[in-house]
Amino acid sequence: MRKLIIAGLMAATTATGLAVPTMASAQNRDIRDARQDLREEQRELRDARRYGDRGDVREERRDVRQARREVREEWREYRDRNRNLYRRPAYVGPQGWRYRPVTPGYRFQPAYYGQRYWINDPYRYRLPASRPGTRWIRYGNDVVLVDMRSGRVVQVYDRFFF
């Protein structure tokens, strides 16, 4: 009897789509593992710079580039599987707004990084954690990490939203 009840619960769970969180956690695990590999490669590069020769440093740089590429690929796969999450309503900028690509070091006027442009749940989009005093904001279809005191751009992800 107990086996029948468990089998029924498993079938009902699968039929209602409650098995999806398992798939989502596997996707999160892939991204998390790729980021952990990147951190390990960066640590090995630091050690090679301290204690190794030029050949070691060159090899570790190559490994770091490959690990970064893997992180980007994992994130793109996640984004492609969750397209609805990255479809946002049209961006409405401050008065007189016109899109211009920005790079780190660019300085925004305060109207561009006001509360209405904040990304309140960066983890939802798998963005890295922001440091104290910085905030992720939406700028057009880009996501920009801004120093809230100076308005300076710290990091940019172009064409983040669809």
N, C-alpha and C positions, 0 to 999 in steps of 0.2 A: 504494500500500500504506500509506504513511504517513497519508494522509487517512482511510483506513478505520479505522486504529487510533485516531486522534484522535476520529473520529465515534463509535466504539464506547465510548471512555472518557467522552465527553460524555453519551452515552445512559445509561451505567451510573451516572454521577454523578447525573444527574437522577432516575433510577429509584430509587436508594437514598436519595434525600432529602438528599444532600450539598450541594445548591444552597441550602439554607436559610440558611447563614451569609451568603450574599450579601444575602438579604432582611433579615436581622438587621442587617447593616452599613448598609443603606439606612435602616432605622428609626433606628439610632444617629446616622447623619449628619443626619437631619431634626431630631432633638432637639438635637444639637450646633450645627447652624446656627441654630435658634431661640434658643438660649442666647447665641450669638455676636451675633445681632441685638439681643438685649436689652442686652448689655453696650455695644454701640455706641450704642444709644438713651440709655442712662444716661450715657454719656460726653458725648453731645450735650446732654443736660439740664444737666449740670454746667457745660459751656461757656456755655449760654444763661443760666444763673444768674449767671455771672461777667461776661459781655460783652453779653448781650442785654437786651431790654426785656421788659415783662410779657407781651406777646403771644407773644414767642418762647418764654418759659418755659411759658406755658399750652399752646402747641402741642407742645412737647417732652414735657411731662407726659402729654399725650394719647397721644403716640407710645410712651412707656414703658409706659403701661397696656395698649396694644394689643400690644406685644411680650411683656409678661408673660402676657397672655391666650393668645397663640400658643404660648408655652412650656408652659403648662398643658394646652392642647389636644393638643399633640404628646405630652406625657407620658401623658395619659389614653388616647390612641390606642394608645400602646405598651403600657400596662397592660391595656387591653381585649384586645389581640392576644396577650398573654402571661399570661392569667388564672391558669394553673397555678403560675406563679412567685409570685404574690401570694396564693395560698391557703396558709395556714399552719395547723399544728395549734392546738388551743385554747390560749389563753394561761392560764398558771397563775401567778398573782401570789404575792407573799409572804403569809405567814399573816395572816389578817384583812383581806386585800385586798378592796377594793370600788372599782369603776371610778368615777372622777370626771373630767370633762373638765378638762384643764389648759391653761394659757396661758403664754406666755413670762413669766418671773419667778417662777413657782411653784417651790417648793423640795421636792424628793423626799427621802425618807429613804434612807439608803445601801442598804437592802435592795431598793429598786426599781430601782436602776441597777447591780446586781452583774453579774458576768461572764455569768451565765446568760441575761441579757436583752440582751446586746450584739448588734448586727447586725454580724457580722464582715466582710461584703463589701458595703459600701454601694453600690459601683459597680454591683453586680448588679441593684439595685433602682433605679438611676439617681438616687440621692440625691446632693446636692452634697457635695463634700469637706468633712470636718469640720476645724475649726481645732485646733491643738495644745491638749491639755487638755480637749477635748470629745469626746463619743462619741455615736453614734446608738444608741438603745435602743428596744426594743419595749415599749409600754405598752398592754395590751389589743389593739385592732386599729389603734392609732395608732403613729406613729413619732415619737420625741422626741429632739432634740439636747440633751444635758445637759452642763453644766460638771462635770467629774468631781471637782473639789475642793470645790465648794460645794453641788452637787446642784441648782443652779438650771437651770430650763428655758430654753433659748435659742431654740429653734424647734420647732414642732409641725406634723405633717401628720396631720390627722384622717382616720379611716376609710381608712387606707392599705392594710391587708390585708383580704381578704374573709373 
